Structure formats: structure tokens, C-alpha cells
Amino acid sequence: MSGLSRFYGYVGRVLRVNLTTREVRVVELEEGLVRAYLGGRGLNVVRLYYEVSPGVNPLSPENKLFFGVGPVVGTGFPLGARLNVTAKSPQTGILGDSNVGGHFAPELKYAGFDQVVIEGRSSRPVYLYIHDGAVEVRDADGLWGMRVREAYEAIRREVGDPGVQIAVVGPAAENLVRFSGIFFNRSRPAARTGLGTVMASKGLKAIAVRGDGYVEVAKPELFEKLVEEVEFEVYSHEQYWPRRVMGTTRILMAANKIGVLPGKHFTEPEVPYAFEVSGEMLALRYNVKNRACFSCVVPCSRVFVVKRFSECFISEGPEYEALAGMTVRIGNKDLDKALKAIELVNDLGMDVISVSEVLSWAMELYSRGVLSREEVGGLSLDWGDMEVVMELLMDIAYRRGFGDVLADGVVAAAEKLGKGLEIAFHVKRLEMIQADPRGLKGYGLGFAVSSRGADHLRSEPFIELSDDPEVGLMMFGEPEATLRLGVRGKGRLVAYYENLCALVDSLGVCKNLAENMDILNYQKVAKLVEAVTGMTLSVAEVEAIGERIVNLERVYDVREGVRREHDVLPERFLREPLKVGASTGHVIELDLMLDEYYRVRGWDVRSGIPTVRKLEELGLRDVVEDLRRMGLLPG
């Protein structure tokens, strides 16, 4: 299907649903936006920027929720199929965006849409059923209050189609826990930045999609040639089998080896029990089947079985972030209990990264005597006490007792209690992932400047793990750029991969393969875009798309108050050297790297605001006028 007059790869239609009025509109996807932003993340951010006014309350009807897929989604390209969800974040107050795999993205395209825009607020709970171009707004009174798994199964029964793909929120989102996510087919979350909270605030419990459409590519022979080349590169890659067997859980042992684990709230960068809670242990004793996202040749997700408890349970995953979050970050050595906790986090509908931070933050304060037992509702917040963790997870989701204190995130918790802000590990109010930036300095810079807060997936500068100075010299003109403990060249490193990651998200393929395994570079992306859409773009034009997205996201954040002083890391990583492990003695020299990053970006070094010259170079002249009207242009 191709609703655009000149391009393949797209359905060419955008679905707009106003939940206040129940108005459903289908509009044509604009050709100009396709050329400038491709799809997925790019299309979402441009609509967020232009359609959601500055200063809007994220939980008001005026906020909008965008679901966007890229042109490669649904074609069968062998690097998976992913979707971006975007809104103003209720957790951070800036750009909210999350990316998810599975099968929902291609199904949305087969059902007839490249993008869905949710507006307004329903007066009563509803869910959407999108099928073959038709849209139904269905009553969800009976679904409200259900956990993720229960609601998923209830919708499948009601729709009467086992192939339906479903995005659903859990009770945490309904209770407006600020770090609630949207869960796709039970176990695949778009969990970061509180987008489930936005969805629930609109009275929307779920979106179910089903379609019998298809996606045409412009040049089938070129497309098949690229498919063969990519499959060969993936199958022959040294990371193929580790990723296939363990997925991202393989990272835990690797992180322990180089001393960057978040053990006991970033006080233990390596732990002696790493193997007992590792991806290797999962593969040996728990995993029973591999599972892949749509059209992906690396089935990196895993179905596992836990038999220890009164009722054995089967689930999918976990990823590294969840695994490390529910083990080493909170001092837990029991893998069975960690998997049970992860399952509960998912079923309640929360972001496990944020959960792991609020828990480990409270545990550190408790262990130091800064938080008393009375202040935490009579609980004993000892490291690794999983009975208390399970109780607290329920309390957070239902906003009970001390759980209510934690439910708005670690910064809000510290502000409510009047203590612990100095060890609240976040950037721009988004909790940090499971990696210590003192031993991964390019990642640390990426955390600081990420458009959605403390996050690695905006830049993912994996190449610094090669510790190969020749690669750094070749790619960035600086040997230190690809040394994980180096400092110089990190600005170029992070900017390069930020642009590439934005492009990958806008195409709709998997970053773990396309970017982490170095399968797609700008030259290949240009060929892929031509094969799928028929657009002939130069390598420079392709790179400019990624850079344009990053700059527009930055301007959106600037509009909401972000400046250089917000591109910072917690003091522990800047001032306290690591004391043990392979990265002993290191802190992160952020200011030096920030200066280089801003210069490479063409942003004002003092304020961190993109310059007129850079914005005009990227064709963002109307954005320049917006900044000028708001008095935000640098010096």
C-alpha cells in the first residue's frame, strides 16, 4: 500500500483520534515530512514540537500521544520492526519518547496507518480497536484496574482474534505513577519517560490493531540484494551467537569484568556473585525457547521458566536493564526472586529502570541511617530483601504508604523527604540506567546530553568498548575517542552515534543490530531508503535527517527550559573515583567533553542552545523564528 503519490514503503495515512469528542480522522501523510524526517521517531518529534504548545501540563488533555512507525517496518527487512511512542513526559517535563519491538509496529501498518495521534481525554475508560483502516472506540470500564496480562487476555477474547496486537497500560499508569509504561503483548514495554501515564490520563486503556494490508518496496531487486548482504553480515558477526543465546543479558558479566555494574546503588562496580545472576545462568537453567521481533534474524528474546515457587511461571525476557536492576543494583543475589520481581513490575506496568533506582536509592539511605524505619512505613529496606521489594512494588503501583513517596520518581521522592537529592541518580529527572559512567565515558557524556534524560539509547557509542585507538583515529581523528576511559574525541563520538540512532529509530529497525553490531552506516541507509521508498538521497542528506531530528529534539527541550546546566551527571560520578575493579581511580571529566560536544554540534557552548547557523543549515528556519520570538537565541 502506498498512499503517497511518489513514495513506496509508506501507507501514506495518519490516524487522529480525539478522545474528548470521539472524532476519528484519517489524513494524508505529508510528503515534506517524509523527506525531512523519514518516519517513526522523526515524525513523532516534529508533530510534538508543532502541535503541543510550550508549558503544557503533560497530564492535561492538551498533551498528545504519538505512535509512529518507519518506512522499513513491515517490509521483511531482517533487522526487526520497531515503533516509537512520544509525548511530553510527565516524569521529566521535557521530551518523552520510548521505542519498542515485537509485532505491533508492522501490524499497525498492515491495518492502514503510519502514525496514530491520540488527542484529548475520554470521560470514561476506552480502548481503540484499529482494523483494516477502520477504527472503533470501545468501552473499557471492565478493563480498568486490570493488570497488563489480564487486560491483554481480556481484549484478545473480546476481539476474537488471537493474532491481534495489543498495547496496554497497567494499574500503575491508572494511578498516575510517573514512570509507568505502555506494554505491548504483555512483555515488551515502551516504558521510559512515563508514556503509560500519559495514555492512562487520557482514559485510554489499550490500543488493539489487526490488518491484512501489505507494504510495497520501490526497487525489489535492490531490496533483496541488501537483505542478502545484511543477513550475511549478521550471521557471520562475532556477536551473533551471544546475542541469539542471551540477548542483552550477556552484558551483565561483561560489565562486571570492566567494573561498571551499578551494584548496591553504584557503590559496587563489580560483584563476586555476577555469574549467579547472569545471562549465562539464565541460558543454562531457565531459558526454554528463543523469540524474535517481526522479521528479525536474531531471536534475542527468550522464553524462560521458573519452577521454584508454589506456582511455576513462564514469561519472556528479561533484558539486561531489568536483570541488573532487580539483582546487583538492589543487592539481590537470588535470580528466581529477581525474575519474579521483574514479572510483577511488568504486570503492574512500570519502568523497571526507574523502579530499580527509587528502590536502591531508598536502600542506600536506609543502610546509612539517613532514612529511618518509621519514615519508610515500618519496612526494613535491607539490601536484597526481596519480600520487602515485592511489597514495595505493589505499594508504588497503588500509591500506598512509602510507595506513594517513590511513585513520582527519585527526584520527587528526595524533594518530598528533604533528603537524599545528592545521591538521586538521574539526568533531567529520568533515572539512570545500569552502567557506571566512570568506566564508560562516552556513554556518560551520552547520558548527560540525551534529549530524554539519563539514557544510553539516544547515543549508544558502543565502539568505545573496542578500546582500539586506530578505530578512533580513523573514524574521529582522535585515538582516545574509542578508548572507554579516554576523554578526547568523545564529543565527536557521541554526536555521530546520536545522529545514527535517530536515523535508525526513524527507519523502524533494531538499534541492537543496525547500530550496535555496526550493520548499517550512512551509505547503507541511503541505499536502503532508495530500495524501500524510491527516494534518492545522498549520504550527506541521510546524515542530515538524523542531525535534524536531534536538533529539533534539543530545541523542544530548550523551549521547556533545558540549558547546559541540565546536561550534567550526579556528583558521585564527577567527584568520587571508583575504588575497585578494572576502572579503579576514574571519574568522568564531563565539562571537557561537553565543550567539545557543543562545538561539534554547532550549539552555543555557554548555553547549550543550537545556533541560528546550525538550525538554518538543517532547514529549520521556522524553529529559529520560534526561538527568536521566545527570546531564546544564544548571545
N, C-alpha and C positions, 0 to 999 in steps of 0.2 A: 504494500500500500504506500502511496506517496501523494499526500495532499499538496505538497509544494510543487509549483509548476516546473521547477528546474532541478530539484534535488531528489535523489533516492535516499534510502536509509531512514527516512522520517515518515511518520504517519501524516504529519502536517496539521495536527489538530491539538488544541489546548482545551481542557475541560475546566470550566469555572463553576463552582458550586457556592452559592450564598446560603449559609445555614439559617440566617435570620429570616430571609424571605422565602426560602426553599426554591429560589430561582436557579435553574440549571442552564448554562450557556455553553455552546461549543464555538470556539473562534479559531481562525486560521493561525498557524504558527508563522511568525513574521520572518521573511527571508533575511532581512538585515540582521536580526538577532542570531540566526543560524550562522551567518558568515563571521560575525564578531565573537560569538561565544560557544558555538557548536551545539551544546545541549547540557543535560544533567546539571551539574554544579554551576556552570556558567549561566545557563538560562535562569536558574533559580535566583542567583545573586542579583542579576540585572533587574528582575522583577521586584525582588525585595527592596532594592535601592529606590526604584522609581515609584513603587506602589504603597510602601509603608512609610509614613511620614516620620521625621526625626522626633524622638522623645515619646513615641507611642508606648503605652503600657503593654508589655509582652502578653499579658493575660486578658487584655481587652478585646472586644470584637474587631477592633481596627487592625490588630495584627493579622497577618495572613500566613498560611502554611502551604508550602510549595513542595510537590513531589515531581522530580524531573529525571528523565532518562536520556541517554545519549544516542547518537545515530548508529553506533555499533551494536547496541543492545538488540537481541532478537535475531541477529544475522547468522548465529552459529560460529562466530569468531571464537577461537579456542582459549580465550583468556577470561572467561566468565562474563557475567552480566550484572551490573550494579546500578543502584539508584541513589540519588541524593534527596534528602529532606531538609528543608530550610525554613527558617522564620527568625524573628527577633527572639533572642534567648531570654527566658525568664530566670535563668540561673546566673547569667553574666551581664545581661542588659545590652549586649552587643550582638554580633553576628552569631546566630545559631545555625549549625549545619551538621549533618551526620550522613554517613554513607553505609549502605548495606547491600549484601549479596543475596544469593538464593535464586528464587524463580519468580518473584513478584514483578521485577522490572520488565522482563520480556512479556509477561502476561498482560501488563498494563498496555504495552504497545500492541499486542495482538487484540486487545479489547478496544483499541482505536485511538489511543492518546499518547502524545509525547510528554505531556505535563498535566498535572492536576493542581488547581489553585483552590484552596479552601478559605472562604471568607465568612465574616460574621460569627454569630453564635446561635445555636439552636436553643429553644426554650425547654426542650426535653431531650433525653438521650436518643441518639440516632446512630445508624451506620449506613454507609454507602455500599450499594451493590452495582458495580460497573460491569456490563457485559455486552460485548459486540456493539459498542457505540452507544448503547442505552445506559441510562443512569436512574437508579431508584434510591430514594431517601427512605430508609426503613426504620421502623420503631426499634429502639434498643433498651427500653425500660427494663426488660427482663435480663439483659446482659450487664447492665450497670452494677458494679460491685463484684463481678466475677473476676477471678484471676485470669492470667493470659491463656493458659492451657484450656481451662473450662470454657472461656468465651470463644476461643478458636474452634473447639469441637462443636459448640452450640451453633455457631454460624454455618459450619460445614453441613450440619444436619438440616438447618433451615433452608439453605440454598439447594441442598440435594445434589451436590456435585463434588466428589472427592478431589477433583483437580483444581478447585477454586483456590486462589492465592489470597492470603488474608494478612492485613496489618492491623494490630490491635494494641490497645493500651490496657494496663492493669490497674488495680486499686490504688497504687501509689500515685499514679497520674491523676486519678479521680480526686484524690485527697490533696492534689497540688503540691506534692513533693517536687522540689525544684529540679532534681536530677532524674526525673522519670523519662523513660524512652518509649519508642514505638517498636513493637516486636512483630517480626514477620515470620509467619508459620512457626510460632512458639519459641524457637531458639535463636533466631537471627535478629539482633537488635540494631536499630538506629538509635543508640542510647545516649550519645553525648549531647550536652548543652540543653537538656530539658525539653526536647520537642514533643515528647509524650504529654508533658504538662500542658503545652500549648494546645495539642489536639483535644485533650480532655476538657480544657477550659472552654472549648467551642461546643461541648456537648456531643462530641464525635467519639464513639467507642471504637469503631473499626472501619476499614475500607476493604471490601472483598472484590476481587477482579477475576474475570474469566473472558477469554476471547478466542476466536477461531481465525483471526487475521494472520497476516504474514508481513515480512519486511523484505523488500527488493533491494538488491545492490546494483549500482550503476554499471560496474565492469566485472562481471562474474569471473572471467578468466584471470584477471589481475588479483581479484579477491582470493581465489583458490590458490594461486601461487603464493600469496602472502600467508595464507593459512598453513600451507605445507612448510614454508620456511620457519614460521613461528613454532609449529609443532616440533620440528626437528630441533630447534634451539632449546625448547623447554625440555624435551625428553633427554637430550644429551647434556643438560646443565648439571653441575655437581650438586646443586641443591634440590634436584627433582625428587629423589627418594626420601631425604629427610623431611621435605615439605609434605610429600604424599603420606608418609607414615605418621608424622607427628604434627603437621601443621605448624602454627606459630608456637605451640608448646615446647618445641625444640629450643626456644630462646632461653628458657629458664637455666639450663645447665651452662649454656654459653655465657649468659650474663653473670653467673656465679664465677665462672673461670676468669673473667676480666674484672670482677669486683664492682659490678654496677647494680646489684639487686637492691630492692627497696626494703630489706629486712628490718623488721621492727621499726617501721616509720623512718626509713633511711638512716638508721644507726648501725646496721649490719650489712655491708655491701657484699659479703659472701657468707654462706651458712654451711655448716657441716652436713646438714640433712637434705641438701638440694636434690640429690638423686631420688630420695624417698617421695618427693612431691613433684617430680619432673615429668616432662613429656615422654621420656624413655620409660618411666614407670607406668604411665598410662598405657603406652603401646604394649608393654609386656603383660599387664594384668587386667586391664579394663576394656580396651577398645575391641569391638567385635566387627566393625564394618566402617569402610570409608564412604564419604558422601561429598559430592561436588555441587557447586553452583551450576546454574544453567550453562551448558556448552563449554565448561572448563575442563581442561585435560589434566589438571592436578586436583584430585579429590581430597583436599587438605582437611576438610571437616571429618569428624569421627563420631560414630555412634558408640556409646560406652554403657556398660552395665555395672551397677554397684549392688552387691549381694549381702552386705554386712548387716543392714538394718532389718527391722521387723518385716518391712516390705522392700524387696529389691526394686530398684528403679532404673529405667532406661532413658537416656537423654542424648543430646547431640552437643559436641564441643569438648571441653571449653577452649577458648583462645588463651594465649599467654597472659593477657592482661587480667582476665578473670582468675586464672590459675595462680599467678603470683600474688594477686590481690587478696585471695582467700587463704593463702598459705604464708609465705615469708613476710608479707607486709604487716600482717597482724600476728606474726609469731606462731602460726599453726603448723604442726608437723604431721597432722593426720589427713591424708589425702581423701579418704572416704568422706570425712566430715566437710572438707573443703568443697567437694563435688556436690554434696547435699546443700551446702550454703549457696553455691552458685546457682543451683536449680531453683532455690527459693527466691533469690534475687531476681532471676529471670521471670519466674511465675508472678511475682509481685509487680514486675515491670520497671525495674530501676537500673541505672548505670552502675555497673559493678566497680568501675574505676573510682567514681565519686564515693561510692559506698565504702570502698577499701580505705580511702583517705579519711573520711569522717570517723571511721572505727579506729584506725591506727593512731590518728591524732588524739582522740579521746584516751586511748590506751596509754600513749606516751605521757600525757598529762597526769593520768591516774598513777602510773608507775613512779612518777617523780613527786607525787604528793601534791600536785597543783590542783587536781580535781579530787574532791572527797567523795566517799561512798554516798553521802546524803545528796550531793549535787547531781549525781547520776542515777537518782531514783532507787538507791539501795542495791544497785548492781555491783558486782566485783569485776571490774574491767581488766582482768589479768590477761597478759599476752597469751594468745592461743586458746582461751576458754571458749570453745565453740558452742556450748549450751547457752552462754550469755549472748554470743554473737547471733545465734538463731532467734533468740528472744528479742534482741535489739533490732534485727531486720524487720520483724513484724511491727515493732513499735515505731520505726521510721515510716514504714509504708502507711500505717494507720494513724500517724501523728499522735502517739501516746507517750506521755511522760518525757524521759530524756530523749526518746526517739524524735519527738517534735522539735527539740532543740537542734538536732542534727539534720532535719529534713529539708532545710533551706541551703545546705552546703556548709563547707568548713569555715568560710569567712564569716557567714552569718552566725554560725554557732559561736565562734570566737567573739564576735561583737555582742551577742546576747549575754554570754557569760562574763565578758570583760576580761578575758584571759586567753592565752594561747595563740594570739594572732601571729607572733613571731615564728611559730612552727606550723602555721596553716599553709600547707604546701599546695599552692595554686599559682596560676598566672591569669590575671583578669577575671578572677573568681571561678575559673574552671580548674578542678583538682588535677594534680599531676599524675602522669602515667607511672608504670612500674619500671623506671630506669633512672639511675642516678646520673645527672648531667655532669658531675665532676669527672666522670670517666668516659664521657661521650660528648665532647664539647661542641661539635656541630649540631648534635641533637639538642643540646642545651640552648644554643642560640635559636634553633627552630622552635623550642618551647616558648621562648621569650617573645618572639615576633609573630607567632601563629595568630591568624585572624580570628580564631575561635577560642583562644586561651591555651593553657598548658597542654600541648598536644604534639605528637610526633607525626601524624599522618598528613599534615599540611606540607611538610618538607621531606621527611624520611630520607636523610642523607646517608643511606646505608654504606656508601662507598668508603666512608671514613673507617669502617671496620676492616677494610683491606689492609690498613697500616702500610700502604705501598706509596712511597714518596714519588715514584716515577709516574704513577697514575695521576697524582696531584699536579705534578709539573705539566703533564700532557694536557689534562683537562682544564686546569685553572691557573696555570703559570706559577704555581706555588706548591712545593713539595709537602708542606705541612697541612695543606687542605685535606688530604686523605690519610692523615695520622690522627687517630681518635683522641690523642692527648695533645695534639697540636692546636695552635691558636690562629696563626696567619692563614689567610685564604678561606676562612670559614664563611665570610660574608658572601663570597662568590659561590661557594659550595651550596649554601642554604638557598640563596636566590635561584640558582639553577634548578635545584630539585623542587622548590616551591612552584615554579612555572610549569615544570613537567608534571607534577602531581595534579595541579589544577586542570591541565590538559587531559590527563588520564581519567580523572573524575568526570570530565565533561564528555568524553567519548563513551564512558559507561563500562569500562573494563576494570579488572582487578589490579590494584596497585602492588600487591604482593608479588605478582608475576611481571606485569608490564614494567614496573619501576624497580622494585627490589631485586629482581633477577636480571635486570638490565635488558629486557627483551624489546622494549620499544624506546627508540630515541626519536628525535625530531624528524629525521629523514624518513624513518619507517612510518611515523604518524602521518606525514604528508602523503605517502603512498596509500596508506590505509583510508584516509579521508577521501582521496580520489577514487579508490576502488569502491567504497561504500556509497558515497554521496554524489560523485561526479564532479565535485569542486576541485579545481586545480589550484593548490596553494603552494607557495614557495616555503622552504624551510623557515625562513625569517618570518613569514606570515603565520605559520603554525606556532612558532615560539611566541609571537606577539599575542596570540589568543590566550595562552597561559598567563603571560605577563599582564594582559589587560584584566583578566579575572582577579588576579592577586591585587592589583592596584585598586580595582573597584571595591573589593572587599575591605581594603585598608581605608579607603575614603568613607565607606559606610561606617566603619568603626570610629574614624576621626569625627564624623558627624555626631556620633553618640558619646564623644568625649575622650577617646583614646589618644594618647600622645606618647612621646618617647619614655616618659617616666613610668608608663604602664608596661613597657617592654622590659620586664625585669624578672628576676628569679628570686625565690626565697633566700634569706640571708644565710641559712645553713650551707647552701651550695656556693655562695660567694665568699664566705669568710672562714668556714671550718674545713680544713683539709681532711680528706679520707685517711683513716688511721690504720686500716688493714686492707689486704687484698692487692690485686695487680694494678690498682690505680692509686695506691697509697701516696699521700702528700699533695694531692691535686685538689684545687678549687677550680671554679670556672671564671675566666677573665672576660666577663661579659661586655664591659664598656668598650674595650678594644675591638671586639668582634662586631658590636653594634655599629660603631663608627664606619667600619668597612662595609657592613651590610647596607647601611643607608646610602653610602656613596655609590655602591654598585646598583642599588635600586633606583637612584636618581631622586631620592627623598631628602628633605631638609634634615641635616644632621642634628640640629638642636631640637627640633620638634617632632621629627619622625613623620611629618606630613608630606605626601607626594608633591613634587614641584609642578608648576604650570608647564614647564618644558616637557616633563615626563608624561603628564596626562595628555597634553596635546599631541605628543608623539604617538600615543596609543589611540588617538581618535576620540578622546573623552573630553571634548571641548565643553559640552553642556555640564559636565561634572565640575569643570573649572569655574563655570558661571555660578553653580550652586555654592561652591566654597567661597567664591568672592562675595556673594550675597550674604553669606553667614559670617563673613569676616574671619575665615579660617585659613586663608592662604599664607604660607610662611613668608616672613620678612620681605 
